[in-house]
Amino acid sequence: MIRVVLPAHLRALARVDGELSLEVGDAATQSTVLDALEARYPVLQGAIRDRVSKRRRPFVRFFACERDLSHESPDAPLPSRVVAGEEPFLIVGAIAGG
């Protein structure tokens, strides 16, 4: 089970409270987590990543184990602590400004 934490606006869109738990199968990657998330909550399709290209949307970041995973390959394995359910996979709305 992968634990996922969404920002407040995406929790409201999906009508969920708190942390989510997702089953992703054998290969836990950003892609498989997002595939499982969008399958379970279709309203999130296009909100986190582009519907066609599957690329991460601007101003959306992915974190786990105190590391920014946003620029890593979407098919790279997630950290073992995330796979074990010890740490959550965080989807964060980034803020721009100066």
C-alpha positions as CSV (number, residue, x, y, z in Angstrom):
1,M,0.0,0.0,0.0
2,I,1.3,3.4,-0.9
3,R,0.2,6.3,1.3
4,V,-0.6,9.5,-0.7
5,V,-1.1,13.0,0.6
6,L,-2.9,15.5,-1.7
7,P,-3.1,19.3,-1.3
8,A,-6.4,20.7,0.0
9,H,-7.7,21.8,-3.4
10,L,-7.2,18.3,-4.9
11,R,-8.7,16.6,-1.8
12,A,-11.8,18.9,-2.3
13,L,-12.0,18.0,-6.0
14,A,-11.8,14.3,-5.3
15,R,-14.1,14.7,-2.2
16,V,-11.7,12.9,0.1
17,D,-10.4,13.7,3.6
18,G,-6.9,13.0,4.9
19,E,-4.4,10.6,3.5
20,L,-5.2,8.1,0.8
21,S,-3.9,4.5,0.5
22,L,-3.4,3.0,-2.9
23,E,-2.5,-0.5,-4.2
24,V,-0.1,-0.1,-7.1
25,G,1.1,-3.6,-7.7
26,D,4.7,-4.7,-7.9
27,A,6.4,-1.6,-9.4
28,A,5.8,1.5,-7.3
29,T,6.8,4.5,-9.4
30,Q,5.4,8.0,-9.8
31,S,3.6,6.8,-12.9
32,T,2.0,3.7,-11.3
33,V,0.9,5.8,-8.2
34,L,-0.7,8.5,-10.4
35,D,-2.3,5.8,-12.6
36,A,-3.9,4.2,-9.5
37,L,-4.9,7.6,-8.2
38,E,-6.6,8.7,-11.4
39,A,-8.3,5.3,-11.8
40,R,-9.8,5.5,-8.3
41,Y,-10.6,9.2,-8.6
42,P,-11.2,10.0,-12.3
43,V,-12.0,13.6,-11.5
44,L,-8.3,14.1,-10.9
45,Q,-7.4,13.2,-14.5
46,G,-5.7,16.2,-16.0
47,A,-5.3,18.0,-12.6
48,I,-1.9,16.5,-11.6
49,R,-0.5,15.6,-15.0
50,D,-1.5,16.2,-18.6
51,R,-4.2,13.7,-19.8
52,V,-2.4,12.9,-23.1
53,S,1.4,13.3,-22.5
54,K,1.2,12.2,-18.8
55,R,3.7,14.9,-17.9
56,R,3.5,16.6,-14.6
57,R,1.6,19.9,-14.6
58,P,3.5,23.1,-13.9
59,F,3.4,24.1,-10.2
60,V,2.8,20.5,-9.1
61,R,5.6,18.8,-7.2
62,F,6.2,15.3,-5.8
63,F,8.0,14.7,-2.6
64,A,8.9,11.6,-0.5
65,C,11.4,11.0,2.3
66,E,12.2,14.7,2.4
67,R,13.3,14.6,-1.2
68,D,11.9,16.5,-4.2
69,L,11.1,13.8,-6.8
70,S,9.6,16.1,-9.3
71,H,12.4,16.1,-11.8
72,E,13.2,12.4,-11.5
73,S,11.9,9.9,-14.1
74,P,8.3,9.1,-13.6
75,D,9.3,5.4,-14.1
76,A,12.0,5.4,-11.4
77,P,11.3,3.3,-8.4
78,L,10.0,5.2,-5.4
79,P,12.0,5.1,-2.2
80,S,11.8,1.9,-0.2
81,R,10.2,3.7,2.8
82,V,7.3,4.8,0.6
83,V,6.9,1.4,-0.9
84,A,6.8,-0.1,2.7
85,G,4.2,2.4,3.7
86,E,6.5,4.1,6.3
87,E,6.5,7.4,4.5
88,P,3.8,9.1,2.3
89,F,4.1,10.2,-1.3
90,L,3.3,13.9,-1.2
91,I,1.7,15.8,-4.1
92,V,2.3,19.5,-3.4
93,G,1.0,22.6,-5.2
94,A,4.0,24.8,-5.7
95,I,3.9,28.6,-5.3
96,A,5.5,31.0,-7.6
97,G,6.5,34.6,-7.0
98,G,9.2,36.9,-6.1
